Amino acid sequence: MLEVRGLRVRYDAVLAVEALDLRVDRGEIVVLIGANGAGKSSVLNAIAGLVRPAAGAVVLDGTELTARHPADRVRDGLALVIEGRGVFADLSVRENLELGAYGKPALRGAHVRAREIDRVMSLFPRLGQRMDQAAGSLSGGEQQMLVIGRALMSNPRLLLLDEPSLGLAPRVVEEIASALRHLARDAGVAILVAEQNAVLGLDLAQRGYVLHNGRLALEGPCGALRDDRDLARLYLGGV
C-alpha cells in the first residue's frame, strides 16, 4: 500500500529526517514512535505533501506521490489528521464532517455525503448525538473523534494520524483505538500513527518504527519492540 524510500526532510540547515524507509500494508496499523522532536510529524507531513522532502520517494499503491500536490494526494486516497484537533469551532459537527468530503468531487453529492456521515457515526456514535452542535463546544475527545471522522469523509485508503491520543482520557483513547482497529480490519484502511506514547502505540499497532533524532533506531513487530531493551534505554529512561 504505502512505501516510503530514503526519505530525507530538511528545514534550511536543520536535518529533521534522514534516509527513512517504511511501509504500511493494506489493513495494517503501523506506529511511528519517537520522543518530541524526533521527526515524526515531519514524516507524516512529507507523506501528505505538506513538506517537500529533500530526497526520497513516497509511493501509494504503486503510484509515486512525491511531486504531487497535497490536494491530489487526497484524491489519490490519502488523508492526514494533524496534531491539535483543528476543528472549525463555529461550524456544526455536521458541517465539519461535510467539509471533509469536498476533497473528492465524487463525494460532494448530498446522497454520498449522507452515506459517509452514517459511516462515521457508526464508528463514533457520540458524534451522531451532536450533529447540530458547534464543534468548538465539544469536549477534547469528541473533537478528536470529529477530526478523524472529517478525514474519513474523503473515504481514504491510507489514514495518517499525528499524536491522536495527546491530552485525552484513557477511556476516550480506547474508543478511538477501537474505531481505528475496525477501520483496518473491516474496511482494509492502511493506518500510520505517529505517537510519543510508546506503550499506547505498541498496543494499537501490529508493527512499529522508532525514530531517534530523525533516524530509524528500531523497527519490527510491536510484540518484539515492547520487549526490546534498546527501546527502554532510548525512551523509557532505561527502566
C-alpha positions in Angstrom: 0.0 0.0 0.0 2.4 2.8 1.2 6.1 2.7 0.7 8.5 5.4 1.8 12.0 5.1 0.4 15.1 7.0 1.5 13.0 9.9 2.9 15.0 13.0 3.9 13.4 16.1 5.3 15.4 19.3 5.9 14.4 22.7 7.2 17.2 25.0 5.9 20.3 23.8 7.8 18.3 21.5 10.1 18.1 17.9 9.1 14.8 16.6 10.6 14.6 13.1 8.9 17.4 11.1 7.3 17.2 8.1 5.0 13.9 6.7 6.3 12.4 3.6 4.7 9.0 2.4 5.9 5.9 0.6 4.6 2.3 0.2 5.6 0.3 -2.7 4.1 -3.5 -2.7 3.4 -5.5 -3.2 6.5 -2.5 -2.8 8.8 -1.9 -0.3 11.6 1.8 0.8 11.9 3.1 3.1 14.6 5.9 5.6 14.3 7.3 6.2 17.8 9.7 8.8 19.0 10.3 11.5 21.6 9.2 15.1 20.9 11.3 16.4 18.1 12.3 13.0 16.8 10.9 13.8 13.3 7.5 12.0 13.4 5.4 15.0 12.2 7.9 15.7 9.5 7.5 12.2 8.2 3.7 12.4 8.1 3.8 15.9 6.6 6.1 14.7 3.8 3.9 11.8 3.0 0.9 14.1 2.9 2.7 16.7 0.7 2.7 19.5 3.3 6.5 19.4 3.4 8.7 18.9 0.3 11.3 16.2 1.0 15.0 16.9 0.2 15.3 13.3 -1.1 13.4 10.1 -1.3 10.1 8.8 -2.7 6.5 8.3 -1.4 4.6 5.6 -3.2 0.9 4.7 -2.7 -0.3 1.5 -4.4 2.5 1.7 -7.0 1.9 5.4 -7.8 4.6 7.8 -6.8 3.2 10.8 -5.0 6.4 12.7 -4.2 5.8 15.5 -6.7 2.0 15.6 -6.4 0.1 18.5 -4.7 -1.5 17.7 -1.3 -5.0 18.0 -2.8 -4.1 15.5 -5.5 -2.9 13.1 -2.8 -6.3 13.3 -1.1 -7.9 12.4 -4.4 -5.4 9.5 -4.6 -6.8 8.2 -1.3 -4.6 9.7 1.4 -5.9 11.6 4.5 -4.0 13.3 7.3 -5.2 14.1 10.8 -2.8 16.8 12.1 -1.9 17.2 15.8 -4.0 19.6 17.7 -7.7 18.9 16.8 -8.2 21.6 14.2 -11.9 21.8 14.2 -13.9 24.7 12.6 -15.2 25.8 16.0 -18.1 28.0 14.8 -19.4 25.3 12.4 -21.6 22.4 13.5 -20.4 18.9 13.7 -22.3 18.1 10.5 -20.8 21.0 8.7 -17.3 20.0 9.8 -17.9 16.5 8.5 -19.3 17.6 5.2 -16.2 19.7 4.5 -14.1 16.5 4.6 -15.9 15.2 1.5 -15.1 18.2 -0.7 -11.5 16.9 -1.4 -13.0 14.4 -3.8 -15.6 15.7 -6.4 -17.3 12.3 -6.5 -18.2 12.7 -2.8 -19.8 16.1 -3.0 -23.4 15.0 -3.7 -25.8 15.1 -0.8 -26.7 11.4 -1.0 -23.0 10.4 -1.0 -22.2 12.8 1.9 -25.1 11.4 3.9 -23.8 7.8 3.4 -20.3 8.8 4.5 -21.7 10.6 7.6 -23.6 7.5 8.5 -20.3 5.5 8.3 -18.5 8.0 10.6 -21.4 7.9 13.1 -21.2 4.1 13.2 -17.6 4.4 14.3 -18.2 7.4 16.7 -21.8 7.2 17.9 -21.2 10.2 20.2 -20.9 12.5 17.1 -24.4 11.3 16.0 -25.8 12.8 19.1 -24.2 16.2 18.5 -24.6 16.8 14.8 -26.1 20.3 15.1 -23.8 21.3 18.0 -21.0 23.8 17.4 -17.7 21.9 17.1 -16.0 24.3 19.5 -18.3 23.3 22.3 -17.3 19.6 22.1 -15.0 18.0 24.7 -11.4 17.4 23.6 -12.1 13.7 23.0 -15.1 14.5 20.9 -13.2 17.0 18.9 -10.5 14.3 18.2 -13.3 12.0 17.0 -14.6 14.7 14.8 -11.3 15.5 13.1 -10.7 11.7 12.5 -14.3 11.5 11.1 -13.8 14.5 8.9 -10.7 12.8 7.4 -12.7 9.6 6.8 -15.3 11.6 4.9 -12.9 11.5 1.9 -13.0 7.7 2.1 -9.2 7.2 2.2 -7.2 4.1 1.6 -4.4 5.5 3.8 -5.0 7.3 7.0 -2.2 9.3 8.8 -2.7 10.4 12.4 -0.3 12.7 14.3 -0.5 12.2 18.1 -4.2 11.2 18.2 -4.1 10.4 21.9 -2.5 13.7 23.1 -4.2 15.1 26.2 -7.1 12.6 26.1 -8.5 10.4 28.9 -7.7 6.7 28.7 -11.4 5.8 28.1 -11.6 8.1 25.1 -8.3 6.8 23.8 -9.6 3.3 23.8 -12.8 4.4 22.0 -10.6 5.9 19.2 -8.3 2.9 19.2 -11.3 0.6 18.8 -12.5 2.6 15.8 -9.1 2.5 14.2 -8.8 -1.3 14.6 -12.3 -1.6 13.0 -11.2 0.5 10.0 -8.1 -1.5 9.4 -9.7 -4.9 10.0 -13.1 -4.5 8.3 -12.5 -1.7 5.8 -8.9 -2.5 4.8 -7.7 1.0 5.5 -3.9 1.3 6.0 -3.2 3.4 9.1 0.1 5.1 10.1 0.1 6.6 13.6 2.8 8.9 15.0 2.8 8.6 18.8 5.1 9.8 21.5 3.4 7.4 23.9 5.3 4.2 23.1 3.1 2.0 25.3 -0.1 3.1 23.7 1.3 3.0 20.2 2.7 -0.6 20.6 -0.7 -1.8 22.0 -2.5 -0.3 19.0 -0.4 -1.4 16.0 1.0 -4.6 14.5 4.4 -3.2 13.6 6.4 -0.2 14.7 9.3 2.1 13.6 11.2 4.0 16.3 12.8 7.4 15.4 15.7 8.9 17.3 17.0 12.3 16.2 15.4 11.9 12.8 16.9 8.5 12.1 15.4 5.0 12.3 16.6 3.4 15.5 14.5 0.3 15.7 11.8 -1.5 13.7 9.8 -4.7 13.9 6.6 -6.4 15.2 5.2 -4.5 18.2 5.5 -7.5 20.5 9.2 -7.7 19.9 9.7 -3.9 20.2 7.8 -3.9 23.5 10.5 -6.3 25.0 13.5 -4.6 23.3 16.0 -3.2 25.8 17.1 -0.5 23.4 13.6 0.9 23.3 13.6 1.1 27.1 17.0 2.7 27.1 16.1 5.3 24.5 12.6 6.2 25.5 11.8 4.9 29.0 14.8 6.1 30.8 16.4 2.6 30.9 13.6 1.1 33.1 
